């Protein structure tokens, strides 16, 4: 059995010029993936798209898999940044408005570069970095659980751990499916309908 390609960068980019090269390589990886798909992507195509030599690419990344793993990590970090920037504001909102804004925020996070998201989720072999996606979902579940605890008197549900899991899982599944198959649906009507589903579950 052939050894698995390394998914770790060869070295960290500590200097500004090195960081710029790595950024260019990851940006080029995203373009190549969305244009050609994972199977047809290659280090040569990435190097050409980034405008660097293949030797320069291999100074930082030993393989296509390492490039994609780093790109996936960056993509997840960008999604986490979108969520964390707005979550402190949402926790102070009353229940219907807070849920609606949370749904809108999750839609915005999933719609961040949807073509790339589709390739990373559907075509890319599991690299271990997908644990970071699950980590974001766990953070959202914990934040929602605390939000619901502060509004327990308004709720029909009593098991808040289960309720938070169901709400985040429902919104995640609907939004994720829309991003992958029907991205044109990701507008305000989608937000309102998903919000209605969640609020009725919590308060019916």
TORPA-4810 file (N, C-alpha, C, O; in nm, 3 decimals):
<nodes>
NODE_1_0.084_-0.119_0.000_0.000_0.000_0.000_0.088_0.124_0.000_0.180_0.136_0.081_X
NODE_2_0.060_0.215_-0.091_0.140_0.338_-0.100_0.114_0.424_0.023_0.001_0.431_0.072_X
NODE_3_0.218_0.492_0.074_0.198_0.578_0.190_0.108_0.696_0.155_0.108_0.744_0.041_X
NODE_4_0.032_0.743_0.254_-0.056_0.858_0.231_0.028_0.984_0.215_0.126_1.003_0.287_X
NODE_5_-0.008_1.071_0.119_0.065_1.197_0.104_0.052_1.281_0.231_-0.052_1.282_0.296_X
NODE_6_0.159_1.351_0.264_0.155_1.439_0.380_0.059_1.555_0.354_0.056_1.611_0.244_X
NODE_7_-0.020_1.591_0.456_-0.109_1.706_0.444_-0.058_1.825_0.524_-0.130_1.924_0.539_X
NODE_8_0.062_1.817_0.574_0.120_1.927_0.652_0.214_2.011_0.564_0.288_1.955_0.483_X
NODE_9_0.211_2.143_0.581_0.308_2.226_0.508_0.451_2.188_0.547_0.476_2.138_0.657_X
NODE_10_0.544_2.213_0.454_0.684_2.182_0.484_0.741_2.277_0.590_0.817_2.235_0.677_X
NODE_11_0.703_2.404_0.581_0.754_2.501_0.678_0.651_2.611_0.693_0.568_2.634_0.605_X
NODE_12_0.659_2.680_0.807_0.570_2.792_0.832_0.625_2.918_0.766_0.746_2.941_0.762_X
NODE_13_0.534_2.999_0.717_0.574_3.125_0.653_0.583_3.233_0.760_0.481_3.283_0.807_X
NODE_14_0.705_3.267_0.797_0.724_3.363_0.907_0.752_3.504_0.857_0.723_3.601_0.926_X
NODE_15_0.809_3.516_0.737_0.840_3.648_0.684_0.728_3.694_0.591_0.652_3.614_0.537_X
NODE_16_0.720_3.827_0.574_0.611_3.883_0.495_0.611_3.829_0.352_0.505_3.797_0.299_X
NODE_17_0.729_3.817_0.292_0.736_3.766_0.155_0.690_3.621_0.149_0.620_3.581_0.056_X
NODE_18_0.731_3.542_0.249_0.688_3.402_0.252_0.538_3.391_0.271_0.473_3.309_0.207_X
NODE_19_0.484_3.475_0.360_0.339_3.473_0.382_0.264_3.510_0.255_0.159_3.454_0.226_X
NODE_20_0.318_3.605_0.180_0.254_3.646_0.055_0.255_3.531_-0.046_0.158_3.511_-0.119_X
NODE_21_0.365_3.455_-0.048_0.373_3.341_-0.139_0.272_3.234_-0.101_0.203_3.179_-0.188_X
NODE_22_0.263_3.205_0.027_0.167_3.103_0.073_0.025_3.148_0.042_-0.057_3.067_-0.003_X
NODE_23_-0.005_3.275_0.066_-0.140_3.326_0.035_-0.169_3.311_-0.114_-0.279_3.270_-0.152_X
NODE_24_-0.072_3.345_-0.197_-0.091_3.332_-0.342_-0.115_3.187_-0.381_-0.197_3.158_-0.468_X
NODE_25_-0.042_3.095_-0.318_-0.058_2.953_-0.349_-0.196_2.902_-0.307_-0.259_2.825_-0.379_X
NODE_26_-0.242_2.944_-0.190_-0.374_2.899_-0.143_-0.486_2.962_-0.227_-0.584_2.895_-0.258_X
NODE_27_-0.471_3.089_-0.264_-0.569_3.152_-0.352_-0.574_3.080_-0.486_-0.682_3.057_-0.542_X
NODE_28_-0.457_3.044_-0.537_-0.452_2.972_-0.664_-0.512_2.832_-0.651_-0.579_2.784_-0.743_X
NODE_29_-0.489_2.768_-0.538_-0.549_2.636_-0.514_-0.701_2.646_-0.519_-0.767_2.560_-0.578_X
NODE_30_-0.757_2.749_-0.457_-0.902_2.769_-0.459_-0.953_2.786_-0.603_-1.055_2.729_-0.640_X
NODE_31_-0.881_2.864_-0.682_-0.924_2.886_-0.822_-0.917_2.757_-0.902_-1.007_2.726_-0.979_X
NODE_32_-0.808_2.683_-0.884_-0.791_2.557_-0.958_-0.898_2.456_-0.918_-0.954_2.387_-1.004_X
NODE_33_-0.927_2.447_-0.790_-1.028_2.351_-0.744_-1.166_2.384_-0.800_-1.236_2.295_-0.847_X
NODE_34_-1.204_2.512_-0.796_-1.338_2.548_-0.843_-1.348_2.538_-0.995_-1.457_2.517_-1.048_X
NODE_35_-1.236_2.552_-1.065_-1.239_2.544_-1.212_-1.228_2.400_-1.261_-1.299_2.360_-1.353_X
NODE_36_-1.138_2.322_-1.200_-1.107_2.189_-1.253_-1.158_2.074_-1.166_-1.167_1.961_-1.213_X
NODE_37_-1.192_2.103_-1.039_-1.228_1.995_-0.948_-1.106_1.934_-0.882_-0.993_1.958_-0.925_X
NODE_38_-1.129_1.856_-0.777_-1.018_1.803_-0.699_-0.932_1.706_-0.780_-0.809_1.717_-0.778_X
NODE_39_-0.993_1.614_-0.851_-0.917_1.509_-0.920_-0.825_1.566_-1.028_-0.716_1.513_-1.052_X
NODE_40_-0.868_1.673_-1.094_-0.788_1.730_-1.203_-0.695_1.841_-1.156_-0.615_1.893_-1.233_X
NODE_41_-0.706_1.876_-1.030_-0.613_1.975_-0.974_-0.476_1.910_-0.956_-0.467_1.790_-0.931_X
NODE_42_-0.371_1.990_-0.970_-0.235_1.938_-0.953_-0.147_2.050_-0.902_-0.181_2.168_-0.914_X
NODE_43_-0.034_2.012_-0.846_0.061_2.114_-0.800_0.111_2.199_-0.916_0.135_2.318_-0.899_X
NODE_44_0.129_2.139_-1.034_0.173_2.218_-1.149_0.070_2.324_-1.187_0.106_2.438_-1.217_X
NODE_45_-0.056_2.286_-1.186_-0.161_2.383_-1.219_-0.167_2.494_-1.114_-0.185_2.611_-1.148_X
NODE_46_-0.151_2.457_-0.988_-0.154_2.558_-0.881_-0.037_2.654_-0.895_-0.054_2.775_-0.885_X
NODE_47_0.082_2.599_-0.919_0.200_2.685_-0.933_0.183_2.781_-1.051_0.217_2.899_-1.040_X
NODE_48_0.132_2.731_-1.162_0.110_2.816_-1.279_0.007_2.925_-1.248_0.026_3.041_-1.285_X
NODE_49_-0.102_2.888_-1.180_-0.206_2.986_-1.147_-0.155_3.090_-1.048_-0.198_3.206_-1.052_X
NODE_50_-0.064_3.050_-0.961_-0.009_3.143_-0.861_0.104_3.228_-0.918_0.143_3.328_-0.858_X
NODE_51_0.157_3.188_-1.034_0.268_3.261_-1.093_0.399_3.237_-1.023_0.485_3.325_-1.018_X
NODE_52_0.416_3.115_-0.967_0.542_3.081_-0.901_0.595_2.952_-0.963_0.522_2.881_-1.032_X
NODE_53_0.720_2.922_-0.938_0.778_2.798_-0.989_0.730_2.680_-0.906_0.691_2.696_-0.790_X
NODE_54_0.734_2.562_-0.966_0.695_2.443_-0.892_0.790_2.420_-0.775_0.751_2.367_-0.671_X
NODE_55_0.917_2.459_-0.794_1.013_2.446_-0.685_0.976_2.532_-0.566_0.990_2.491_-0.451_X
NODE_56_0.928_2.654_-0.594_0.885_2.742_-0.485_0.766_2.683_-0.412_0.757_2.689_-0.289_X
NODE_57_0.672_2.623_-0.489_0.557_2.560_-0.425_0.603_2.450_-0.328_0.557_2.442_-0.215_X
NODE_58_0.696_2.366_-0.376_0.739_2.253_-0.293_0.823_2.296_-0.173_0.845_2.216_-0.082_X
NODE_59_0.868_2.420_-0.171_0.934_2.470_-0.051_0.836_2.477_0.066_0.875_2.463_0.182_X
NODE_60_0.709_2.499_0.035_0.609_2.518_0.139_0.513_2.399_0.153_0.469_2.367_0.263_X
NODE_61_0.480_2.334_0.042_0.379_2.227_0.045_0.433_2.105_-0.028_0.475_2.116_-0.143_X
NODE_62_0.433_1.989_0.038_0.490_1.868_-0.025_0.398_1.802_-0.126_0.442_1.714_-0.200_X
NODE_63_0.270_1.842_-0.131_0.176_1.770_-0.216_0.050_1.853_-0.239_0.027_1.954_-0.172_X
NODE_64_-0.030_1.808_-0.333_-0.162_1.867_-0.355_-0.246_1.855_-0.228_-0.317_1.948_-0.191_X
NODE_65_-0.236_1.740_-0.162_-0.315_1.717_-0.042_-0.282_1.819_0.067_-0.370_1.863_0.140_X
NODE_66_-0.155_1.855_0.078_-0.115_1.953_0.178_-0.172_2.091_0.144_-0.215_2.165_0.233_X
NODE_67_-0.171_2.125_0.018_-0.231_2.252_-0.025_-0.379_2.257_0.009_-0.428_2.355_0.065_X
NODE_68_-0.450_2.151_-0.024_-0.594_2.148_-0.002_-0.626_2.148_0.147_-0.720_2.214_0.190_X
NODE_69_-0.548_2.076_0.225_-0.571_2.074_0.370_-0.553_2.213_0.430_-0.633_2.255_0.514_X
NODE_70_-0.450_2.284_0.388_-0.429_2.420_0.438_-0.538_2.515_0.391_-0.581_2.603_0.465_X
NODE_71_-0.584_2.496_0.267_-0.693_2.579_0.215_-0.821_2.552_0.294_-0.894_2.645_0.327_X
NODE_72_-0.848_2.426_0.323_-0.966_2.391_0.402_-0.959_2.455_0.540_-1.059_2.508_0.590_X
NODE_73_-0.841_2.450_0.601_-0.825_2.512_0.733_-0.850_2.662_0.725_-0.916_2.718_0.812_X
NODE_74_-0.799_2.726_0.623_-0.822_2.871_0.608_-0.971_2.899_0.586_-1.025_2.995_0.642_X
NODE_75_-1.037_2.818_0.506_-1.179_2.837_0.478_-1.261_2.827_0.607_-1.351_2.907_0.631_X
NODE_76_-1.230_2.728_0.689_-1.302_2.710_0.815_-1.274_2.827_0.908_-1.365_2.875_0.977_X
NODE_77_-1.150_2.874_0.912_-1.117_2.989_0.996_-1.193_3.114_0.952_-1.234_3.194_1.036_X
NODE_78_-1.213_3.130_0.822_-1.290_3.243_0.772_-1.436_3.233_0.815_-1.497_3.332_0.853_X
NODE_79_-1.491_3.111_0.809_-1.629_3.090_0.854_-1.640_3.119_1.003_-1.735_3.185_1.047_X
NODE_80_-1.544_3.071_1.081_-1.546_3.097_1.224_-1.538_3.247_1.251_-1.603_3.298_1.342_X
NODE_81_-1.458_3.319_1.173_-1.447_3.463_1.191_-1.579_3.534_1.167_-1.614_3.627_1.240_X
NODE_82_-1.653_3.491_1.064_-1.784_3.550_1.036_-1.878_3.528_1.154_-1.949_3.620_1.195_X
NODE_83_-1.878_3.408_1.208_-1.967_3.376_1.320_-1.928_3.454_1.445_-2.014_3.513_1.510_X
NODE_84_-1.801_3.454_1.480_-1.758_3.517_1.604_-1.774_3.668_1.601_-1.790_3.731_1.706_X
NODE_85_-1.770_3.727_1.483_-1.784_3.873_1.475_-1.924_3.920_1.516_-1.940_4.031_1.565_X
NODE_86_-2.024_3.835_1.495_-2.163_3.876_1.518_-2.228_3.811_1.639_-2.326_3.865_1.691_X
NODE_87_-2.178_3.698_1.685_-2.246_3.626_1.793_-2.265_3.708_1.921_-2.371_3.697_1.981_X
NODE_88_-2.167_3.789_1.966_-2.191_3.866_2.089_-2.313_3.957_2.079_-2.382_3.978_2.179_X
NODE_89_-2.341_4.010_1.962_-2.458_4.096_1.945_-2.587_4.016_1.952_-2.688_4.066_2.001_X
NODE_90_-2.586_3.894_1.904_-2.708_3.815_1.896_-2.758_3.769_2.031_-2.878_3.755_2.050_X
NODE_91_-2.667_3.744_2.125_-2.710_3.686_2.252_-2.799_3.779_2.333_-2.867_3.733_2.424_X
NODE_92_-2.801_3.908_2.301_-2.885_4.002_2.374_-3.023_4.018_2.313_-3.109_4.084_2.371_X
NODE_93_-3.046_3.959_2.196_-3.174_3.977_2.128_-3.281_3.885_2.186_-3.249_3.776_2.233_X
NODE_94_-3.410_3.928_2.183_-3.518_3.838_2.224_-3.528_3.719_2.131_-3.470_3.718_2.023_X
NODE_95_-3.603_3.617_2.175_-3.598_3.486_2.111_-3.623_3.489_1.961_-3.536_3.444_1.886_X
NODE_96_-3.737_3.538_1.910_-3.758_3.527_1.764_-3.651_3.601_1.684_-3.600_3.549_1.585_X
NODE_97_-3.618_3.723_1.729_-3.517_3.801_1.656_-3.379_3.737_1.666_-3.304_3.736_1.568_X
NODE_98_-3.347_3.683_1.782_-3.217_3.620_1.799_-3.201_3.497_1.711_-3.096_3.476_1.651_X
NODE_99_-3.307_3.415_1.704_-3.301_3.296_1.619_-3.290_3.337_1.472_-3.213_3.278_1.397_X
NODE_100_-3.367_3.438_1.432_-3.361_3.482_1.292_-3.222_3.532_1.255_-3.171_3.500_1.148_X
NODE_101_-3.163_3.611_1.345_-3.028_3.661_1.316_-2.926_3.549_1.317_-2.830_3.552_1.240_X
NODE_102_-2.944_3.449_1.403_-2.852_3.336_1.406_-2.861_3.256_1.276_-2.759_3.214_1.221_X
NODE_103_-2.985_3.235_1.227_-3.003_3.165_1.100_-2.939_3.244_0.987_-2.870_3.188_0.902_X
NODE_104_-2.962_3.375_0.986_-2.905_3.459_0.882_-2.752_3.453_0.885_-2.686_3.452_0.781_X
NODE_105_-2.697_3.449_1.005_-2.552_3.443_1.021_-2.497_3.310_0.970_-2.394_3.308_0.903_X
NODE_106_-2.565_3.200_1.001_-2.519_3.069_0.953_-2.530_3.059_0.801_-2.446_2.997_0.736_X
NODE_107_-2.634_3.121_0.745_-2.646_3.124_0.598_-2.528_3.201_0.539_-2.467_3.156_0.441_X
NODE_108_-2.497_3.317_0.598_-2.385_3.398_0.548_-2.253_3.321_0.557_-2.170_3.328_0.467_X
NODE_109_-2.235_3.249_0.667_-2.110_3.173_0.684_-2.099_3.062_0.580_-1.993_3.041_0.523_X
NODE_110_-2.209_2.991_0.555_-2.206_2.882_0.458_-2.197_2.933_0.314_-2.143_2.866_0.227_X
NODE_111_-2.251_3.051_0.292_-2.250_3.107_0.156_-2.117_3.175_0.124_-2.100_3.227_0.014_X
NODE_112_-2.023_3.176_0.218_-1.891_3.233_0.194_-1.817_3.145_0.094_-1.776_3.034_0.128_X
NODE_113_-1.799_3.195_-0.027_-1.733_3.120_-0.135_-1.799_2.983_-0.155_-1.734_2.881_-0.134_X
NODE_114_-1.927_2.981_-0.194_-2.000_2.853_-0.201_-1.943_2.754_-0.301_-1.950_2.633_-0.278_X
NODE_115_-1.886_2.801_-0.413_-1.829_2.708_-0.510_-1.711_2.631_-0.448_-1.698_2.510_-0.466_X
NODE_116_-1.627_2.704_-0.376_-1.515_2.638_-0.309_-1.567_2.543_-0.201_-1.519_2.431_-0.188_X
NODE_117_-1.666_2.588_-0.124_-1.723_2.505_-0.019_-1.774_2.373_-0.077_-1.756_2.266_-0.018_X
NODE_118_-1.838_2.382_-0.191_-1.894_2.262_-0.255_-1.783_2.163_-0.291_-1.797_2.043_-0.266_X
NODE_119_-1.674_2.212_-0.349_-1.563_2.125_-0.387_-1.499_2.063_-0.262_-1.471_1.943_-0.258_X
NODE_120_-1.476_2.146_-0.161_-1.409_2.096_-0.041_-1.491_1.988_0.028_-1.435_1.892_0.080_X
NODE_121_-1.623_2.004_0.028_-1.708_1.908_0.099_-1.735_1.784_0.015_-1.733_1.672_0.066_X
NODE_122_-1.761_1.803_-0.115_-1.806_1.691_-0.198_-1.691_1.610_-0.258_-1.705_1.489_-0.276_X
NODE_123_-1.579_1.674_-0.289_-1.476_1.607_-0.368_-1.347_1.578_-0.291_-1.273_1.487_-0.328_X
NODE_124_-1.321_1.653_-0.186_-1.192_1.643_-0.121_-1.188_1.527_-0.024_-1.278_1.514_0.059_X
NODE_125_-1.087_1.441_-0.032_-1.074_1.334_0.067_-1.063_1.390_0.208_-1.011_1.499_0.229_X
NODE_126_-1.112_1.314_0.304_-1.108_1.359_0.443_-0.963_1.366_0.490_-0.889_1.269_0.479_X
NODE_127_-0.925_1.482_0.541_-0.784_1.506_0.574_-0.758_1.516_0.723_-0.642_1.525_0.764_X
NODE_128_-0.861_1.514_0.805_-0.842_1.539_0.948_-0.872_1.682_0.984_-0.914_1.712_1.095_X
NODE_129_-0.850_1.773_0.887_-0.880_1.913_0.914_-1.030_1.937_0.923_-1.073_2.040_0.975_X
NODE_130_-1.112_1.843_0.873_-1.258_1.858_0.884_-1.303_1.858_1.029_-1.416_1.898_1.059_X
NODE_131_-1.218_1.814_1.120_-1.251_1.825_1.262_-1.276_1.970_1.300_-1.352_1.998_1.392_X
NODE_132_-1.212_2.062_1.231_-1.232_2.203_1.261_-1.374_2.246_1.229_-1.429_2.331_1.298_X
NODE_133_-1.435_2.189_1.124_-1.573_2.220_1.092_-1.663_2.172_1.205_-1.753_2.245_1.248_X
NODE_134_-1.640_2.051_1.252_-1.720_2.001_1.364_-1.698_2.086_1.489_-1.789_2.104_1.569_X
NODE_135_-1.578_2.138_1.504_-1.550_2.225_1.617_-1.634_2.352_1.613_-1.682_2.397_1.717_X
NODE_136_-1.652_2.410_1.494_-1.736_2.529_1.480_-1.880_2.496_1.518_-1.945_2.574_1.587_X
NODE_137_-1.930_2.381_1.472_-2.067_2.341_1.505_-2.083_2.322_1.655_-2.186_2.358_1.712_X
NODE_138_-1.983_2.265_1.720_-1.990_2.246_1.864_-1.991_2.380_1.937_-2.062_2.395_2.037_X
NODE_139_-1.914_2.476_1.889_-1.915_2.609_1.948_-2.053_2.673_1.934_-2.105_2.730_2.030_X
NODE_140_-2.113_2.663_1.815_-2.245_2.718_1.793_-2.349_2.652_1.885_-2.436_2.720_1.938_X
NODE_141_-2.339_2.522_1.903_-2.433_2.450_1.988_-2.423_2.497_2.132_-2.524_2.515_2.199_X
NODE_142_-2.300_2.516_2.181_-2.280_2.561_2.318_-2.333_2.703_2.338_-2.397_2.733_2.439_X
NODE_143_-2.307_2.790_2.241_-2.355_2.928_2.251_-2.508_2.930_2.250_-2.569_3.002_2.329_X
NODE_144_-2.568_2.852_2.161_-2.714_2.847_2.155_-2.772_2.789_2.283_-2.875_2.837_2.331_X
NODE_145_-2.708_2.688_2.339_-2.758_2.630_2.463_-2.763_2.736_2.573_-2.861_2.744_2.647_X
NODE_146_-2.658_2.816_2.585_-2.656_2.923_2.685_-2.762_3.029_2.656_-2.824_3.082_2.748_X
NODE_147_-2.781_3.060_2.529_-2.885_3.156_2.488_-3.023_3.105_2.530_-3.104_3.182_2.582_X
NODE_148_-3.051_2.977_2.507_-3.180_2.920_2.543_-3.198_2.914_2.695_-3.309_2.935_2.745_X
NODE_149_-3.092_2.887_2.766_-3.100_2.882_2.912_-3.150_3.015_2.968_-3.229_3.018_3.063_X
NODE_150_-3.103_3.125_2.910_-3.145_3.257_2.957_-3.291_3.288_2.924_-3.347_3.384_2.976_X
NODE_151_-3.352_3.207_2.837_-3.491_3.229_2.795_-3.576_3.105_2.821_-3.677_3.082_2.753_X
NODE_152_-3.535_3.028_2.918_-3.602_2.901_2.947_-3.752_2.918_2.970_-3.831_2.832_2.930_X
NODE_153_-3.793_3.026_3.035_-3.934_3.047_3.067_-4.020_3.061_2.942_-4.141_3.038_2.948_X
NODE_154_-3.961_3.099_2.829_-4.037_3.116_2.705_-4.049_2.988_2.624_-4.120_2.985_2.523_X
NODE_155_-3.982_2.883_2.666_-3.967_2.766_2.580_-4.064_2.654_2.615_-4.103_2.638_2.731_X
NODE_156_-4.102_2.577_2.515_-4.175_2.453_2.534_-4.078_2.340_2.568_-4.108_2.254_2.651_X
NODE_157_-3.963_2.340_2.504_-3.865_2.234_2.525_-3.803_2.247_2.663_-3.790_2.357_2.716_X
NODE_158_-3.765_2.135_2.721_-3.705_2.136_2.855_-3.562_2.084_2.855_-3.482_2.125_2.939_X
NODE_159_-3.529_1.995_2.761_-3.392_1.943_2.751_-3.314_2.035_2.658_-3.317_2.020_2.536_X
NODE_160_-3.244_2.131_2.717_-3.179_2.234_2.635_-3.057_2.182_2.561_-3.024_2.232_2.453_X
NODE_161_-2.988_2.083_2.617_-2.877_2.023_2.543_-2.928_1.961_2.412_-2.870_1.982_2.306_X
NODE_162_-3.036_1.886_2.423_-3.095_1.824_2.304_-3.150_1.929_2.209_-3.132_1.919_2.088_X
NODE_163_-3.217_2.029_2.263_-3.277_2.133_2.179_-3.171_2.209_2.101_-3.188_2.235_1.982_X
NODE_164_-3.061_2.245_2.167_-2.954_2.318_2.098_-2.894_2.232_1.988_-2.865_2.281_1.879_X
NODE_165_-2.875_2.103_2.017_-2.822_2.011_1.916_-2.915_2.002_1.795_-2.870_2.007_1.681_X
NODE_166_-3.046_1.989_1.821_-3.143_1.977_1.713_-3.149_2.105_1.630_-3.154_2.098_1.507_X
NODE_167_-3.148_2.220_1.694_-3.159_2.348_1.622_-3.037_2.369_1.533_-3.052_2.397_1.414_X
NODE_168_-2.917_2.355_1.589_-2.796_2.376_1.509_-2.789_2.272_1.397_-2.752_2.305_1.284_X
NODE_169_-2.823_2.147_1.428_-2.820_2.044_1.325_-2.919_2.069_1.214_-2.888_2.046_1.097_X
NODE_170_-3.039_2.116_1.249_-3.141_2.145_1.149_-3.099_2.260_1.058_-3.106_2.249_0.935_X
NODE_171_-3.056_2.369_1.118_-3.014_2.486_1.038_-2.893_2.451_0.953_-2.884_2.488_0.836_X
NODE_172_-2.798_2.378_1.013_-2.678_2.337_0.940_-2.714_2.250_0.821_-2.664_2.271_0.711_X
NODE_173_-2.801_2.152_0.841_-2.836_2.059_0.733_-2.908_2.131_0.620_-2.877_2.110_0.503_X
NODE_174_-3.005_2.216_0.654_-3.081_2.287_0.550_-2.991_2.384_0.474_-2.996_2.391_0.351_X
NODE_175_-2.910_2.458_0.548_-2.824_2.557_0.483_-2.717_2.488_0.399_-2.688_2.530_0.287_X
NODE_176_-2.658_2.384_0.454_-2.554_2.311_0.383_-2.608_2.252_0.253_-2.543_2.261_0.149_X
NODE_177_-2.727_2.193_0.259_-2.788_2.135_0.140_-2.818_2.242_0.036_-2.798_2.220_-0.083_X
NODE_178_-2.866_2.357_0.080_-2.895_2.466_-0.013_-2.767_2.517_-0.079_-2.766_2.544_-0.199_X
NODE_179_-2.661_2.532_-0.001_-2.534_2.578_-0.058_-2.484_2.482_-0.166_-2.435_2.525_-0.270_X
NODE_180_-2.498_2.352_-0.140_-2.443_2.253_-0.232_-2.531_2.229_-0.354_-2.480_2.199_-0.462_X
NODE_181_-2.663_2.242_-0.338_-2.753_2.203_-0.447_-2.841_2.315_-0.501_-2.873_2.315_-0.620_X
NODE_182_-2.882_2.410_-0.416_-2.971_2.516_-0.460_-2.929_2.651_-0.401_-3.004_2.711_-0.324_X
NODE_183_-2.810_2.699_-0.434_-2.762_2.824_-0.371_-2.850_2.944_-0.400_-2.847_3.042_-0.326_X
NODE_184_-2.930_2.938_-0.506_-3.018_3.051_-0.537_-3.128_3.067_-0.432_-3.193_3.171_-0.428_X
NODE_185_-3.150_2.966_-0.348_-3.253_2.975_-0.245_-3.208_3.053_-0.123_-3.290_3.088_-0.038_X
NODE_186_-3.079_3.081_-0.112_-3.025_3.138_0.012_-3.050_3.288_0.022_-2.956_3.368_0.023_X
NODE_187_-3.176_3.325_0.030_-3.214_3.465_0.047_-3.299_3.481_0.171_-3.308_3.391_0.254_X
NODE_188_-3.361_3.598_0.184_-3.442_3.626_0.302_-3.561_3.532_0.318_-3.592_3.495_0.431_X
NODE_189_-3.630_3.490_0.210_-3.737_3.392_0.230_-3.688_3.263_0.296_-3.757_3.206_0.381_X
NODE_190_-3.569_3.217_0.257_-3.510_3.098_0.319_-3.487_3.122_0.467_-3.520_3.038_0.550_X
NODE_191_-3.430_3.238_0.501_-3.403_3.271_0.641_-3.532_3.272_0.721_-3.537_3.216_0.831_X
NODE_192_-3.637_3.334_0.668_-3.764_3.344_0.742_-3.828_3.207_0.762_-3.880_3.177_0.870_X
NODE_193_-3.823_3.123_0.659_-3.887_2.992_0.671_-3.812_2.902_0.770_-3.874_2.834_0.851_X
NODE_194_-3.680_2.903_0.765_-3.602_2.823_0.859_-3.623_2.875_1.001_-3.634_2.797_1.095_X
NODE_195_-3.627_3.007_1.017_-3.653_3.066_1.148_-3.788_3.021_1.202_-3.800_2.987_1.319_X
NODE_196_-3.889_3.019_1.115_-4.022_2.975_1.157_-4.020_2.831_1.206_-4.082_2.799_1.307_X
NODE_197_-3.948_2.744_1.135_-3.937_2.604_1.177_-3.876_2.595_1.317_-3.927_2.523_1.403_X
NODE_198_-3.768_2.668_1.339_-3.696_2.660_1.466_-3.779_2.719_1.580_-3.788_2.658_1.687_X
NODE_199_-3.838_2.836_1.560_-3.914_2.901_1.666_-4.036_2.818_1.703_-4.070_2.807_1.821_X
NODE_200_-4.103_2.761_1.604_-4.218_2.676_1.637_-4.176_2.552_1.715_-4.248_2.509_1.805_X
NODE_201_-4.062_2.498_1.684_-4.012_2.383_1.761_-3.984_2.424_1.906_-4.016_2.350_1.999_X
NODE_202_-3.924_2.540_1.924_-3.884_2.582_2.058_-4.002_2.629_2.143_-4.002_2.612_2.265_X
NODE_203_-4.103_2.688_2.079_-4.207_2.755_2.156_-4.348_2.698_2.136_-4.441_2.744_2.202_X
NODE_204_-4.367_2.599_2.048_-4.502_2.553_2.018_-4.572_2.500_2.142_-4.687_2.457_2.134_X
</nodes>
